[in-house]
Amino acid sequence: MSKKRKLEYVDGKLGFDFEDFFITDPFVSTCMRFDVDPIKEYGLTDNQVKKFKQEQRKTNEENN
């Protein structure tokens, strides 16, 4: 069973620690080149993925 990731805000960005990286976009690989499934790649829960999607929508709205 994989360890549950703890989400936290750092410098105003939502993210989590993963293999010495602080991931703020769980929909791409750590190298930022490939789209990934955040549940399979990082072990996030459905609720955590929803939280990231809410944050992305909020950011997009603020930038428009």
HTML snippet that shows the backbone in 3Dmol.js (N, CA, C, O; Angstrom):
<script src="https://3Dmol.org/build/3Dmol-min.js"></script>
<div id="view" style="width:600px;height:400px;position:relative"></div>
<script>
const pdb = `
ATOM      1  N   MET A   1       0.846  -1.187   0.000  1.00  0.00           N
ATOM      2  CA  MET A   1       0.000   0.000   0.000  1.00  0.00           C
ATOM      3  C   MET A   1       0.882   1.238   0.000  1.00  0.00           C
ATOM      4  O   MET A   1       1.824   1.327   0.787  1.00  0.00           O
ATOM      5  N   SER A   2       0.590   2.181  -0.863  1.00  0.00           N
ATOM      6  CA  SER A   2       1.433   3.368  -0.969  1.00  0.00           C
ATOM      7  C   SER A   2       1.111   4.382   0.125  1.00  0.00           C
ATOM      8  O   SER A   2       0.002   4.430   0.657  1.00  0.00           O
ATOM      9  N   LYS A   3       2.096   5.169   0.432  1.00  0.00           N
ATOM     10  CA  LYS A   3       1.956   6.206   1.448  1.00  0.00           C
ATOM     11  C   LYS A   3       1.083   7.332   0.914  1.00  0.00           C
ATOM     12  O   LYS A   3       1.257   7.768  -0.224  1.00  0.00           O
ATOM     13  N   LYS A   4       0.149   7.801   1.725  1.00  0.00           N
ATOM     14  CA  LYS A   4      -0.702   8.912   1.314  1.00  0.00           C
ATOM     15  C   LYS A   4       0.130  10.188   1.279  1.00  0.00           C
ATOM     16  O   LYS A   4       0.865  10.487   2.220  1.00  0.00           O
ATOM     17  N   ARG A   5       0.009  10.923   0.204  1.00  0.00           N
ATOM     18  CA  ARG A   5       0.737  12.179   0.037  1.00  0.00           C
ATOM     19  C   ARG A   5       0.069  13.272   0.864  1.00  0.00           C
ATOM     20  O   ARG A   5      -1.157  13.373   0.909  1.00  0.00           O
ATOM     21  N   LYS A   6       0.880  14.073   1.505  1.00  0.00           N
ATOM     22  CA  LYS A   6       0.367  15.203   2.271  1.00  0.00           C
ATOM     23  C   LYS A   6       0.465  16.447   1.400  1.00  0.00           C
ATOM     24  O   LYS A   6       1.561  16.849   1.010  1.00  0.00           O
ATOM     25  N   LEU A   7      -0.680  17.060   1.094  1.00  0.00           N
ATOM     26  CA  LEU A   7      -0.687  18.287   0.314  1.00  0.00           C
ATOM     27  C   LEU A   7      -0.407  19.462   1.227  1.00  0.00           C
ATOM     28  O   LEU A   7      -0.871  19.499   2.367  1.00  0.00           O
ATOM     29  N   GLU A   8       0.350  20.418   0.727  1.00  0.00           N
ATOM     30  CA  GLU A   8       0.647  21.626   1.504  1.00  0.00           C
ATOM     31  C   GLU A   8       0.870  22.792   0.556  1.00  0.00           C
ATOM     32  O   GLU A   8       1.154  22.616  -0.629  1.00  0.00           O
ATOM     33  N   TYR A   9       0.733  23.980   1.110  1.00  0.00           N
ATOM     34  CA  TYR A   9       0.995  25.190   0.341  1.00  0.00           C
ATOM     35  C   TYR A   9       2.395  25.687   0.668  1.00  0.00           C
ATOM     36  O   TYR A   9       2.752  25.837   1.836  1.00  0.00           O
ATOM     37  N   VAL A  10       3.184  25.941  -0.364  1.00  0.00           N
ATOM     38  CA  VAL A  10       4.509  26.533  -0.215  1.00  0.00           C
ATOM     39  C   VAL A  10       4.577  27.700  -1.196  1.00  0.00           C
ATOM     40  O   VAL A  10       4.344  27.533  -2.393  1.00  0.00           O
ATOM     41  N   ASP A  11       4.893  28.864  -0.683  1.00  0.00           N
ATOM     42  CA  ASP A  11       4.935  30.085  -1.505  1.00  0.00           C
ATOM     43  C   ASP A  11       3.646  30.276  -2.288  1.00  0.00           C
ATOM     44  O   ASP A  11       3.668  30.716  -3.438  1.00  0.00           O
ATOM     45  N   GLY A  12       2.519  29.941  -1.660  1.00  0.00           N
ATOM     46  CA  GLY A  12       1.221  30.142  -2.278  1.00  0.00           C
ATOM     47  C   GLY A  12       0.819  29.094  -3.293  1.00  0.00           C
ATOM     48  O   GLY A  12      -0.233  29.222  -3.920  1.00  0.00           O
ATOM     49  N   LYS A  13       1.640  28.041  -3.477  1.00  0.00           N
ATOM     50  CA  LYS A  13       1.320  26.991  -4.440  1.00  0.00           C
ATOM     51  C   LYS A  13       1.041  25.684  -3.724  1.00  0.00           C
ATOM     52  O   LYS A  13       1.770  25.281  -2.817  1.00  0.00           O
ATOM     53  N   LEU A  14      -0.038  25.027  -4.151  1.00  0.00           N
ATOM     54  CA  LEU A  14      -0.383  23.718  -3.612  1.00  0.00           C
ATOM     55  C   LEU A  14       0.546  22.676  -4.216  1.00  0.00           C
ATOM     56  O   LEU A  14       0.802  22.696  -5.420  1.00  0.00           O
ATOM     57  N   GLY A  15       1.051  21.770  -3.391  1.00  0.00           N
ATOM     58  CA  GLY A  15       1.915  20.719  -3.903  1.00  0.00           C
ATOM     59  C   GLY A  15       2.181  19.663  -2.852  1.00  0.00           C
ATOM     60  O   GLY A  15       1.573  19.656  -1.782  1.00  0.00           O
ATOM     61  N   PHE A  16       3.109  18.765  -3.180  1.00  0.00           N
ATOM     62  CA  PHE A  16       3.484  17.681  -2.270  1.00  0.00           C
ATOM     63  C   PHE A  16       4.890  17.212  -2.621  1.00  0.00           C
ATOM     64  O   PHE A  16       5.372  17.406  -3.736  1.00  0.00           O
ATOM     65  N   ASP A  17       5.532  16.591  -1.637  1.00  0.00           N
ATOM     66  CA  ASP A  17       6.870  16.045  -1.844  1.00  0.00           C
ATOM     67  C   ASP A  17       6.779  14.684  -2.503  1.00  0.00           C
ATOM     68  O   ASP A  17       5.959  13.849  -2.122  1.00  0.00           O
ATOM     69  N   PHE A  18       7.643  14.465  -3.510  1.00  0.00           N
ATOM     70  CA  PHE A  18       7.705  13.186  -4.201  1.00  0.00           C
ATOM     71  C   PHE A  18       9.124  12.979  -4.701  1.00  0.00           C
ATOM     72  O   PHE A  18       9.575  13.693  -5.597  1.00  0.00           O
ATOM     73  N   GLU A  19       9.833  12.012  -4.136  1.00  0.00           N
ATOM     74  CA  GLU A  19      11.188  11.658  -4.570  1.00  0.00           C
ATOM     75  C   GLU A  19      12.075  12.889  -4.746  1.00  0.00           C
ATOM     76  O   GLU A  19      12.655  13.087  -5.813  1.00  0.00           O
ATOM     77  N   ASP A  20      12.182  13.703  -3.721  1.00  0.00           N
ATOM     78  CA  ASP A  20      13.028  14.905  -3.699  1.00  0.00           C
ATOM     79  C   ASP A  20      12.561  16.026  -4.625  1.00  0.00           C
ATOM     80  O   ASP A  20      13.324  16.948  -4.913  1.00  0.00           O
ATOM     81  N   PHE A  21      11.326  15.955  -5.088  1.00  0.00           N
ATOM     82  CA  PHE A  21      10.726  17.026  -5.886  1.00  0.00           C
ATOM     83  C   PHE A  21       9.523  17.566  -5.115  1.00  0.00           C
ATOM     84  O   PHE A  21       8.868  16.823  -4.385  1.00  0.00           O
ATOM     85  N   PHE A  22       9.234  18.854  -5.276  1.00  0.00           N
ATOM     86  CA  PHE A  22       7.976  19.403  -4.773  1.00  0.00           C
ATOM     87  C   PHE A  22       7.079  19.572  -5.983  1.00  0.00           C
ATOM     88  O   PHE A  22       7.290  20.471  -6.797  1.00  0.00           O
ATOM     89  N   ILE A  23       6.092  18.725  -6.103  1.00  0.00           N
ATOM     90  CA  ILE A  23       5.221  18.663  -7.276  1.00  0.00           C
ATOM     91  C   ILE A  23       4.067  19.649  -7.105  1.00  0.00           C
ATOM     92  O   ILE A  23       3.306  19.568  -6.140  1.00  0.00           O
ATOM     93  N   THR A  24       3.947  20.575  -8.048  1.00  0.00           N
ATOM     94  CA  THR A  24       2.834  21.524  -8.023  1.00  0.00           C
ATOM     95  C   THR A  24       1.858  21.276  -9.175  1.00  0.00           C
ATOM     96  O   THR A  24       0.768  21.847  -9.192  1.00  0.00           O
ATOM     97  N   ASP A  25       2.234  20.441 -10.124  1.00  0.00           N
ATOM     98  CA  ASP A  25       1.340  20.051 -11.214  1.00  0.00           C
ATOM     99  C   ASP A  25       1.404  18.534 -11.354  1.00  0.00           C
ATOM    100  O   ASP A  25       2.268  18.015 -12.061  1.00  0.00           O
ATOM    101  N   PRO A  26       0.499  17.821 -10.690  1.00  0.00           N
ATOM    102  CA  PRO A  26       0.566  16.355 -10.706  1.00  0.00           C
ATOM    103  C   PRO A  26       0.079  15.723 -12.005  1.00  0.00           C
ATOM    104  O   PRO A  26       0.021  14.498 -12.113  1.00  0.00           O
ATOM    105  N   PHE A  27      -0.267  16.540 -12.984  1.00  0.00           N
ATOM    106  CA  PHE A  27      -0.759  16.014 -14.258  1.00  0.00           C
ATOM    107  C   PHE A  27       0.357  15.848 -15.281  1.00  0.00           C
ATOM    108  O   PHE A  27       0.114  15.426 -16.412  1.00  0.00           O
ATOM    109  N   VAL A  28       1.603  16.187 -14.872  1.00  0.00           N
ATOM    110  CA  VAL A  28       2.776  15.984 -15.723  1.00  0.00           C
ATOM    111  C   VAL A  28       3.854  15.260 -14.933  1.00  0.00           C
ATOM    112  O   VAL A  28       3.867  15.281 -13.702  1.00  0.00           O
ATOM    113  N   SER A  29       4.760  14.618 -15.669  1.00  0.00           N
ATOM    114  CA  SER A  29       5.854  13.883 -15.038  1.00  0.00           C
ATOM    115  C   SER A  29       6.827  14.843 -14.353  1.00  0.00           C
ATOM    116  O   SER A  29       6.777  16.054 -14.574  1.00  0.00           O
ATOM    117  N   THR A  30       7.704  14.296 -13.528  1.00  0.00           N
ATOM    118  CA  THR A  30       8.668  15.138 -12.816  1.00  0.00           C
ATOM    119  C   THR A  30       9.584  15.885 -13.773  1.00  0.00           C
ATOM    120  O   THR A  30      10.095  16.951 -13.429  1.00  0.00           O
ATOM    121  N   CYS A  31       9.803  15.344 -14.973  1.00  0.00           N
ATOM    122  CA  CYS A  31      10.642  16.045 -15.962  1.00  0.00           C
ATOM    123  C   CYS A  31       9.841  17.086 -16.746  1.00  0.00           C
ATOM    124  O   CYS A  31      10.395  17.822 -17.563  1.00  0.00           O
ATOM    125  N   MET A  32       8.514  17.138 -16.487  1.00  0.00           N
ATOM    126  CA  MET A  32       7.608  18.104 -17.117  1.00  0.00           C
ATOM    127  C   MET A  32       7.417  17.870 -18.619  1.00  0.00           C
ATOM    128  O   MET A  32       6.955  18.765 -19.326  1.00  0.00           O
ATOM    129  N   ARG A  33       7.765  16.690 -19.108  1.00  0.00           N
ATOM    130  CA  ARG A  33       7.655  16.421 -20.549  1.00  0.00           C
ATOM    131  C   ARG A  33       6.451  15.556 -20.918  1.00  0.00           C
ATOM    132  O   ARG A  33       6.024  15.552 -22.072  1.00  0.00           O
ATOM    133  N   PHE A  34       5.902  14.826 -19.952  1.00  0.00           N
ATOM    134  CA  PHE A  34       4.858  13.858 -20.271  1.00  0.00           C
ATOM    135  C   PHE A  34       3.627  14.058 -19.393  1.00  0.00           C
ATOM    136  O   PHE A  34       3.738  14.351 -18.203  1.00  0.00           O
ATOM    137  N   ASP A  35       2.461  13.894 -19.997  1.00  0.00           N
ATOM    138  CA  ASP A  35       1.222  13.892 -19.224  1.00  0.00           C
ATOM    139  C   ASP A  35       1.129  12.570 -18.479  1.00  0.00           C
ATOM    140  O   ASP A  35       1.446  11.515 -19.028  1.00  0.00           O
ATOM    141  N   VAL A  36       0.692  12.632 -17.226  1.00  0.00           N
ATOM    142  CA  VAL A  36       0.555  11.416 -16.426  1.00  0.00           C
ATOM    143  C   VAL A  36      -0.776  11.428 -15.675  1.00  0.00           C
ATOM    144  O   VAL A  36      -1.420  12.466 -15.527  1.00  0.00           O
ATOM    145  N   ASP A  37      -1.163  10.260 -15.214  1.00  0.00           N
ATOM    146  CA  ASP A  37      -2.323  10.105 -14.341  1.00  0.00           C
ATOM    147  C   ASP A  37      -1.809  10.305 -12.916  1.00  0.00           C
ATOM    148  O   ASP A  37      -1.006   9.502 -12.441  1.00  0.00           O
ATOM    149  N   PRO A  38      -2.253  11.359 -12.222  1.00  0.00           N
ATOM    150  CA  PRO A  38      -1.708  11.655 -10.893  1.00  0.00           C
ATOM    151  C   PRO A  38      -1.980  10.570  -9.853  1.00  0.00           C
ATOM    152  O   PRO A  38      -1.255  10.468  -8.864  1.00  0.00           O
ATOM    153  N   ILE A  39      -3.009   9.768 -10.066  1.00  0.00           N
ATOM    154  CA  ILE A  39      -3.308   8.686  -9.131  1.00  0.00           C
ATOM    155  C   ILE A  39      -2.301   7.551  -9.316  1.00  0.00           C
ATOM    156  O   ILE A  39      -1.774   7.019  -8.340  1.00  0.00           O
ATOM    157  N   LYS A  40      -2.038   7.185 -10.572  1.00  0.00           N
ATOM    158  CA  LYS A  40      -1.087   6.102 -10.842  1.00  0.00           C
ATOM    159  C   LYS A  40       0.363   6.548 -10.637  1.00  0.00           C
ATOM    160  O   LYS A  40       1.168   5.805 -10.076  1.00  0.00           O
ATOM    161  N   GLU A  41       0.690   7.745 -11.085  1.00  0.00           N
ATOM    162  CA  GLU A  41       2.082   8.220 -11.043  1.00  0.00           C
ATOM    163  C   GLU A  41       2.541   8.591  -9.636  1.00  0.00           C
ATOM    164  O   GLU A  41       3.650   8.243  -9.229  1.00  0.00           O
ATOM    165  N   TYR A  42       1.694   9.295  -8.897  1.00  0.00           N
ATOM    166  CA  TYR A  42       2.101   9.831  -7.604  1.00  0.00           C
ATOM    167  C   TYR A  42       1.342   9.264  -6.413  1.00  0.00           C
ATOM    168  O   TYR A  42       1.672   9.571  -5.268  1.00  0.00           O
ATOM    169  N   GLY A  43       0.328   8.440  -6.672  1.00  0.00           N
ATOM    170  CA  GLY A  43      -0.433   7.847  -5.586  1.00  0.00           C
ATOM    171  C   GLY A  43      -1.397   8.800  -4.903  1.00  0.00           C
ATOM    172  O   GLY A  43      -1.719   8.627  -3.727  1.00  0.00           O
ATOM    173  N   LEU A  44      -1.860   9.807  -5.637  1.00  0.00           N
ATOM    174  CA  LEU A  44      -2.820  10.744  -5.054  1.00  0.00           C
ATOM    175  C   LEU A  44      -4.199  10.100  -4.966  1.00  0.00           C
ATOM    176  O   LEU A  44      -4.492   9.132  -5.668  1.00  0.00           O
ATOM    177  N   THR A  45      -5.030  10.646  -4.103  1.00  0.00           N
ATOM    178  CA  THR A  45      -6.415  10.174  -3.993  1.00  0.00           C
ATOM    179  C   THR A  45      -7.291  10.990  -4.951  1.00  0.00           C
ATOM    180  O   THR A  45      -6.869  12.024  -5.468  1.00  0.00           O
ATOM    181  N   ASP A  46      -8.501  10.511  -5.175  1.00  0.00           N
ATOM    182  CA  ASP A  46      -9.447  11.258  -6.015  1.00  0.00           C
ATOM    183  C   ASP A  46      -9.676  12.661  -5.450  1.00  0.00           C
ATOM    184  O   ASP A  46      -9.711  13.637  -6.199  1.00  0.00           O
ATOM    185  N   ASN A  47      -9.833  12.758  -4.127  1.00  0.00           N
ATOM    186  CA  ASN A  47     -10.068  14.067  -3.514  1.00  0.00           C
ATOM    187  C   ASN A  47      -8.878  15.003  -3.690  1.00  0.00           C
ATOM    188  O   ASN A  47      -9.062  16.204  -3.888  1.00  0.00           O
ATOM    189  N   GLN A  48      -7.669  14.472  -3.622  1.00  0.00           N
ATOM    190  CA  GLN A  48      -6.485  15.307  -3.822  1.00  0.00           C
ATOM    191  C   GLN A  48      -6.419  15.817  -5.263  1.00  0.00           C
ATOM    192  O   GLN A  48      -6.057  16.968  -5.503  1.00  0.00           O
ATOM    193  N   VAL A  49      -6.765  14.965  -6.207  1.00  0.00           N
ATOM    194  CA  VAL A  49      -6.781  15.383  -7.615  1.00  0.00           C
ATOM    195  C   VAL A  49      -7.820  16.488  -7.808  1.00  0.00           C
ATOM    196  O   VAL A  49      -7.565  17.466  -8.511  1.00  0.00           O
ATOM    197  N   LYS A  50      -8.982  16.335  -7.189  1.00  0.00           N
ATOM    198  CA  LYS A  50     -10.018  17.370  -7.278  1.00  0.00           C
ATOM    199  C   LYS A  50      -9.512  18.691  -6.715  1.00  0.00           C
ATOM    200  O   LYS A  50      -9.797  19.754  -7.268  1.00  0.00           O
ATOM    201  N   LYS A  51      -8.765  18.629  -5.619  1.00  0.00           N
ATOM    202  CA  LYS A  51      -8.211  19.836  -5.001  1.00  0.00           C
ATOM    203  C   LYS A  51      -7.264  20.543  -5.976  1.00  0.00           C
ATOM    204  O   LYS A  51      -7.304  21.767  -6.096  1.00  0.00           O
ATOM    205  N   PHE A  52      -6.420  19.789  -6.666  1.00  0.00           N
ATOM    206  CA  PHE A  52      -5.519  20.393  -7.651  1.00  0.00           C
ATOM    207  C   PHE A  52      -6.301  21.020  -8.809  1.00  0.00           C
ATOM    208  O   PHE A  52      -5.943  22.096  -9.290  1.00  0.00           O
ATOM    209  N   LYS A  53      -7.357  20.356  -9.253  1.00  0.00           N
ATOM    210  CA  LYS A  53      -8.174  20.909 -10.340  1.00  0.00           C
ATOM    211  C   LYS A  53      -8.845  22.203  -9.901  1.00  0.00           C
ATOM    212  O   LYS A  53      -8.938  23.149 -10.684  1.00  0.00           O
ATOM    213  N   GLN A  54      -9.316  22.256  -8.649  1.00  0.00           N
ATOM    214  CA  GLN A  54      -9.914  23.490  -8.127  1.00  0.00           C
ATOM    215  C   GLN A  54      -8.880  24.610  -8.097  1.00  0.00           C
ATOM    216  O   GLN A  54      -9.186  25.748  -8.454  1.00  0.00           O
ATOM    217  N   GLU A  55      -7.677  24.300  -7.678  1.00  0.00           N
ATOM    218  CA  GLU A  55      -6.603  25.299  -7.617  1.00  0.00           C
ATOM    219  C   GLU A  55      -6.269  25.811  -9.016  1.00  0.00           C
ATOM    220  O   GLU A  55      -6.047  27.007  -9.205  1.00  0.00           O
ATOM    221  N   GLN A  56      -6.235  24.910  -9.995  1.00  0.00           N
ATOM    222  CA  GLN A  56      -5.941  25.321 -11.373  1.00  0.00           C
ATOM    223  C   GLN A  56      -7.034  26.239 -11.908  1.00  0.00           C
ATOM    224  O   GLN A  56      -6.737  27.235 -12.568  1.00  0.00           O
ATOM    225  N   ARG A  57      -8.299  25.912 -11.632  1.00  0.00           N
ATOM    226  CA  ARG A  57      -9.404  26.770 -12.077  1.00  0.00           C
ATOM    227  C   ARG A  57      -9.307  28.146 -11.438  1.00  0.00           C
ATOM    228  O   ARG A  57      -9.486  29.165 -12.104  1.00  0.00           O
ATOM    229  N   LYS A  58      -9.022  28.167 -10.138  1.00  0.00           N
ATOM    230  CA  LYS A  58      -8.889  29.430  -9.414  1.00  0.00           C
ATOM    231  C   LYS A  58      -7.759  30.282 -10.007  1.00  0.00           C
ATOM    232  O   LYS A  58      -7.914  31.488 -10.200  1.00  0.00           O
ATOM    233  N   THR A  59      -6.642  29.647 -10.289  1.00  0.00           N
ATOM    234  CA  THR A  59      -5.505  30.361 -10.879  1.00  0.00           C
ATOM    235  C   THR A  59      -5.850  30.900 -12.262  1.00  0.00           C
ATOM    236  O   THR A  59      -5.509  32.032 -12.602  1.00  0.00           O
ATOM    237  N   ASN A  60      -6.535  30.071 -13.058  1.00  0.00           N
ATOM    238  CA  ASN A  60      -6.928  30.506 -14.402  1.00  0.00           C
ATOM    239  C   ASN A  60      -7.887  31.692 -14.338  1.00  0.00           C
ATOM    240  O   ASN A  60      -7.776  32.625 -15.133  1.00  0.00           O
ATOM    241  N   GLU A  61      -8.820  31.658 -13.402  1.00  0.00           N
ATOM    242  CA  GLU A  61      -9.766  32.757 -13.257  1.00  0.00           C
ATOM    243  C   GLU A  61      -9.055  34.045 -12.833  1.00  0.00           C
ATOM    244  O   GLU A  61      -9.396  35.128 -13.307  1.00  0.00           O
ATOM    245  N   GLU A  62      -8.082  33.927 -11.953  1.00  0.00           N
ATOM    246  CA  GLU A  62      -7.333  35.092 -11.496  1.00  0.00           C
ATOM    247  C   GLU A  62      -6.475  35.702 -12.611  1.00  0.00           C
ATOM    248  O   GLU A  62      -6.222  36.907 -12.625  1.00  0.00           O
ATOM    249  N   ASN A  63      -6.036  34.861 -13.532  1.00  0.00           N
ATOM    250  CA  ASN A  63      -5.180  35.332 -14.629  1.00  0.00           C
ATOM    251  C   ASN A  63      -5.966  35.890 -15.814  1.00  0.00           C
ATOM    252  O   ASN A  63      -5.377  36.450 -16.738  1.00  0.00           O
ATOM    253  N   ASN A  64      -7.269  35.746 -15.795  1.00  0.00           N
ATOM    254  CA  ASN A  64      -8.098  36.275 -16.900  1.00  0.00           C
ATOM    255  C   ASN A  64      -8.735  37.584 -16.543  1.00  0.00           C
ATOM    256  O   ASN A  64      -9.459  38.160 -17.355  1.00  0.00           O
TER     257      ASN A  64
END
`;
const viewer = $3Dmol.createViewer("view");
viewer.addModel(pdb, "pdb");
viewer.setStyle({}, {cartoon: {color: "spectrum"}});
viewer.zoomTo();
viewer.render();
</script>
